[in-house]
Amino acid sequence: MQALLQTLKPGSPEWVLARSLDPARLPAHIGVIMDGNGRWANSRSLPRAAGHKAGVEPVRMTVETCAQLNVHSLTLYAFSVENWKRPRTEVETLWRLLRYYLRKEVAHLMQNNIRLWAIGRLDELSVEIRKELDSAIAATSGNSGLILNLAINYGGRSEIVDAVNRMIDEARRAGRLDELKVDEDALGNHLYTAGQPEPDLLIRTSGEMRISNFLLWQIAYAELYVTETYWPDFNRIALLEALKAYQKRDRRFGGIRQAPAQPAADEPVLEAVSLPTR
């Protein structure tokens, strides 16, 4: 938290919001569906490519802020398996922007001790994209701060299918296929995000009320936060507001809060004390 506050102007709206957060109750893992680039561009009579380009700066801000807040993992939905259905020119623009980001941001990731990772069916990417991606991942592999997962050619259903197939392949190679048992722990250990905490908070911009095949297994108990803001307009205040809203949620993970026991008739009634929720 201090790392973030040191970069903000005291008394500014960002500073006030950051100061209002409880550092002990920040999400360990945040997922973001970065939506609304095309609509942002259309609202300004610009080509859709302009919206995607404008979305690069919010990526940098979100990554940097999460690193400064000591968030463990951040997963950004960069390109879904369904995005191949978009016009070819738009798809090519997205890949050019990804390569630009990877080349330009490695130094920034190193400066902020951020480790880059990628999740999805990466073997289906072009040789050029895969080379850039592998290079950036290797360069940041020794960093110990925020883990930045880029979900590229990603689909939640595909991830679960791939996890099951990996389990089958491992059991077959070990000669234990007949003994294979698929349970939640085993499947979780074969997901793309194995070893990372499951997302506590899922943010979606542009107001769409759907998950869009993103981290389907991992977000079972994530808090959902949807904002009408288009991704290119998603600034630090918007991110801090999402974190503030998250800290107001009552997270019970399927359970209920126990009502306090009622005192016996002959026992004194103590003054009620308001306790922070967790």
C-alpha positions in Angstrom: 0.0 0.0 0.0 2.8 2.4 0.9 4.3 1.9 -2.5 1.1 3.2 -4.2 0.6 6.0 -1.8 4.1 7.3 -2.4 3.2 7.8 -6.1 0.0 9.7 -5.4 -0.6 13.3 -4.6 -1.7 13.7 -0.9 -5.3 14.8 -0.8 -6.1 13.8 -4.4 -9.1 11.6 -5.1 -6.8 8.7 -5.8 -4.9 9.2 -2.6 -8.1 9.4 -0.5 -9.5 6.3 -2.1 -6.3 4.4 -1.6 -6.1 5.5 2.1 -9.6 4.2 2.7 -8.6 0.6 1.7 -7.7 -2.0 4.3 -4.4 -3.5 3.1 -5.2 -6.7 5.0 -8.3 -7.3 3.0 -7.2 -6.8 -0.6 -7.9 -9.6 -3.1 -5.0 -12.0 -3.6 -6.0 -12.6 -7.2 -7.9 -10.2 -9.5 -9.4 -11.2 -12.9 -10.3 -8.5 -15.5 -12.5 -8.8 -18.5 -11.3 -5.8 -20.5 -14.4 -5.0 -22.5 -15.7 -2.0 -24.4 -12.8 -1.0 -26.7 -14.9 -1.1 -29.8 -17.9 0.8 -28.3 -15.5 3.4 -26.9 -14.2 3.9 -30.5 -17.6 3.9 -32.0 -18.8 6.6 -29.6 -16.1 8.8 -30.9 -16.6 7.9 -34.6 -13.2 6.2 -34.6 -12.2 2.8 -36.1 -12.3 -0.1 -33.6 -8.5 -0.3 -33.8 -8.3 3.0 -32.1 -10.2 1.6 -29.1 -7.8 -1.3 -28.8 -4.8 1.1 -28.9 -6.4 3.3 -26.3 -6.8 0.2 -24.1 -3.1 -0.2 -23.7 -2.6 2.5 -21.1 -5.3 1.1 -18.7 -3.4 -2.2 -18.9 -0.2 -0.6 -17.7 -2.0 1.4 -14.9 -3.8 -1.7 -13.7 -0.7 -3.9 -13.7 1.4 -1.2 -12.0 -1.2 -0.5 -9.3 -1.8 -4.1 -8.5 2.0 -4.6 -8.1 2.2 -1.6 -5.8 -0.7 -3.0 -3.7 1.1 -6.4 -3.3 -1.6 -8.3 -5.1 -0.4 -11.8 -5.7 -1.9 -12.4 -9.2 -3.7 -10.4 -11.9 -5.3 -12.2 -14.9 -6.2 -10.1 -17.9 -8.5 -11.5 -20.6 -6.4 -10.4 -23.7 -7.7 -12.7 -26.5 -10.4 -15.4 -26.2 -10.7 -18.5 -28.4 -13.9 -16.9 -29.7 -12.1 -13.7 -30.8 -10.9 -15.5 -33.9 -14.4 -14.9 -35.3 -13.8 -11.2 -35.5 -12.8 -9.4 -38.8 -9.3 -10.4 -39.9 -8.1 -6.8 -39.8 -9.2 -6.4 -36.1 -7.6 -9.7 -35.1 -4.3 -8.6 -36.8 -4.5 -5.3 -34.9 -4.9 -7.2 -31.6 -1.8 -9.3 -32.3 0.2 -6.3 -33.3 -0.7 -4.6 -30.1 0.2 -7.6 -28.1 3.7 -7.8 -29.7 4.1 -4.1 -29.1 3.1 -4.4 -25.5 5.5 -7.4 -24.9 8.4 -5.6 -26.5 7.8 -2.2 -24.8 6.7 -3.3 -21.3 9.4 -5.9 -20.3 11.6 -3.1 -18.8 8.6 -1.8 -16.9 7.7 -5.3 -15.7 11.3 -5.7 -14.5 11.3 -2.3 -12.8 8.2 -3.3 -10.8 9.3 -6.9 -10.0 6.4 -8.4 -12.0 6.5 -11.9 -13.4 4.8 -12.4 -16.7 2.9 -15.6 -17.4 0.5 -16.7 -20.2 -2.5 -19.0 -20.1 -4.5 -20.5 -23.0 -3.8 -22.7 -26.0 -0.5 -21.1 -26.7 0.6 -23.8 -29.1 -1.9 -22.4 -31.6 -0.3 -19.0 -31.8 1.9 -17.9 -34.6 5.6 -18.4 -34.4 6.3 -14.7 -34.2 3.8 -14.2 -31.3 5.1 -17.2 -29.4 8.7 -16.0 -29.7 7.9 -12.6 -28.3 5.8 -14.1 -25.5 8.4 -16.7 -24.5 11.1 -14.1 -24.5 9.2 -11.8 -22.2 8.2 -14.7 -19.9 11.9 -15.8 -19.7 13.1 -12.3 -19.0 10.8 -11.8 -16.0 10.9 -15.4 -14.7 13.2 -14.4 -11.7 10.8 -11.7 -10.5 9.1 -12.3 -7.2 6.3 -9.8 -7.1 2.9 -9.7 -8.9 2.2 -12.6 -11.3 0.6 -11.1 -14.4 -1.3 -13.8 -16.3 -2.2 -12.8 -19.9 -5.1 -15.0 -21.1 -4.3 -15.4 -24.8 -6.3 -17.7 -27.1 -8.0 -18.6 -23.8 -11.4 -20.2 -23.0 -12.6 -21.4 -19.7 -14.2 -24.5 -21.1 -11.0 -25.3 -23.1 -8.9 -25.0 -20.0 -11.0 -27.5 -18.1 -10.9 -29.9 -21.1 -7.1 -29.5 -21.4 -6.7 -30.1 -17.6 -8.6 -33.4 -17.8 -6.7 -34.5 -20.9 -3.4 -33.8 -19.2 -4.5 -35.9 -16.2 -5.4 -38.8 -18.6 -2.1 -38.5 -20.5 -0.1 -38.5 -17.2 -1.9 -41.5 -15.9 -1.5 -43.4 -19.3 2.2 -42.7 -19.4 2.6 -43.9 -15.8 0.5 -47.0 -16.5 -2.2 -46.0 -14.0 -5.0 -45.1 -16.3 -7.3 -47.7 -14.7 -6.7 -46.0 -11.3 -7.3 -42.4 -12.5 -9.6 -40.5 -10.2 -10.7 -37.0 -11.1 -11.5 -34.9 -8.1 -11.5 -31.1 -7.5 -8.0 -30.9 -6.1 -6.5 -33.0 -8.9 -8.2 -31.0 -11.6 -7.3 -27.7 -10.0 -3.6 -28.8 -10.0 -3.8 -29.2 -13.8 -5.3 -25.9 -14.7 -3.3 -23.1 -16.4 -3.3 -21.2 -13.1 -2.2 -24.1 -10.9 -0.3 -23.0 -7.8 -1.9 -19.5 -7.8 -4.8 -18.4 -5.5 -8.2 -18.5 -7.1 -9.6 -15.0 -8.0 -11.3 -13.2 -5.2 -12.5 -10.4 -7.5 -13.6 -10.4 -11.1 -13.9 -7.0 -12.8 -15.8 -6.5 -16.0 -15.9 -3.2 -17.8 -18.5 -1.8 -20.3 -21.6 -3.0 -18.3 -22.1 -6.5 -19.9 -23.5 -8.9 -17.3 -21.8 -12.1 -18.4 -18.7 -14.2 -17.7 -17.7 -14.8 -21.4 -16.0 -18.1 -20.8 -13.4 -16.6 -18.5 -11.8 -18.6 -15.6 -15.0 -20.7 -15.2 -13.5 -23.1 -12.6 -11.5 -20.5 -10.7 -14.2 -17.9 -10.1 -16.6 -20.2 -8.3 -16.5 -17.9 -5.2 -15.2 -14.7 -6.8 -16.9 -11.4 -6.1 -18.2 -9.9 -9.4 -17.9 -6.2 -10.1 -19.3 -4.8 -13.3 -18.8 -1.1 -14.3 -20.4 0.8 -17.2 -17.0 2.3 -17.9 -15.4 1.3 -21.2 -12.0 -0.2 -20.8 -10.1 2.7 -22.4 -11.6 5.0 -19.7 -10.8 2.6 -16.8 -8.4 4.6 -14.7 -6.8 4.2 -11.3 -9.9 5.7 -9.5 -12.1 3.2 -11.2 -9.8 0.4 -10.1 -9.7 1.7 -6.5 -13.5 2.0 -6.5 -13.7 -1.7 -7.5 -11.4 -2.6 -4.6 -13.4 -0.5 -2.2 -16.7 -2.2 -3.3 -15.0 -5.6 -2.9 -14.1 -4.8 0.7 -17.7 -4.0 1.5 -18.8 -7.5 0.4 -19.8 -10.1 3.0 -17.8 -13.2 1.8 -19.4 -16.3 3.3 -18.2 -19.0 0.7 -21.6 -20.8 0.9 -21.9 -20.6 4.7 -23.9 -18.2 6.9 -22.9 -15.9 9.7 -23.8 -17.2 13.1 -26.2 -15.0 15.1 -24.7 -14.1 18.5 -26.0 -16.2 21.3 -28.8 -14.5 23.4 -27.8 -13.9 27.0 -29.8 -15.7 29.7 -32.5 -13.7 31.5 -30.3 -13.2 34.6 -27.2 -12.2 32.7 -26.2 -8.6 32.1 -26.5 -7.4 28.5 -23.2 -5.9 27.2 -23.1 -2.9 24.9 -23.0 -3.9 21.3 -19.7 -3.4 19.5 -19.5 -3.1 15.7 -16.8 -5.5 14.4 -15.2 -5.3 10.9 -16.6 -7.9 8.5 -14.4 -10.5 6.9 
